[in-house]
């Protein structure tokens, strides 16, 4: 099951755009990249995703731009400047070189000027970022619920179609049984009147064909599987894997009915049931 959610927030201090996409996964697998300033908040975001979405492969795309003038200021790393300056003075003296420009050169070295953030602004901006992520996650979860409901409706329609075909097969069964009985009676008459009639073997053959062509048990089991599937489908914590197992059992019963049918009209409904079952199997792949 896929999901999508987004949330945007913009004012004079910042612009925040959050987009979330999800695909099927048995467990939660959250992929995100936060701005360097908020890198330590990653666990907090993943816990939020776990709470709202519970499972799925989650992709969080966050675009954050600060507009605040007082968000940070440049300050001098005094310790680093001193280290550069002292090292340069020492080298200059050893080499008998001029020292009048050393301070200026020391101030030009890497990492001498560092950005110091306004802690209050950071807290305020993170609160806004967190809220947009939360809103996007909730939006994504609603999307998944809507898709799940649509998926459930499609599966229920397929199950209803299989049930209708099974009902039609039940209507055909008396006529099919009568055709089989007439055929057996005709064969019985020819066998009984033959000179090589073997009563024991004849009885075994009758039992064999009666069992081979009887579909009553398969019909009952298929109906039971349909009811069980519907029960599992309506559970809040249903498993796509379990639904697929039930669908496989339904397939076995449908195939057996088809192999025993020996009737063109009945075979037609068997084919229809197989088509609907394939749709169900495809849909269960979208159930988490």
Secondary structure, 3 states (H helix, E strand, C coil): CCEEEEEEEECCCEEEEEEEEEECCCCEEEEECCCHHHHHHHHHHHHHHHHHHCCEEEEEEEEEEECCCCCEEEEECHHHHHHHHHHHHHHHHHHCCCCCCHHHHHHCCCCCEEEEECHHHHHHHHHHHHHHHHHHHHHHHHHHHHHHHHHHHHHHHHHHHHHHHHHHHHHHHHHHHHHHHHHHHHHHHHHHCCCCCCHHHHHHHHHHHHHHHCCHHHHHHHHHHHHHHHHHHCCCCCCHHHHHHHHHHHHHHHHHHHHHHCCHHHHHHHHHHHHHHHHHHHHHCCCC
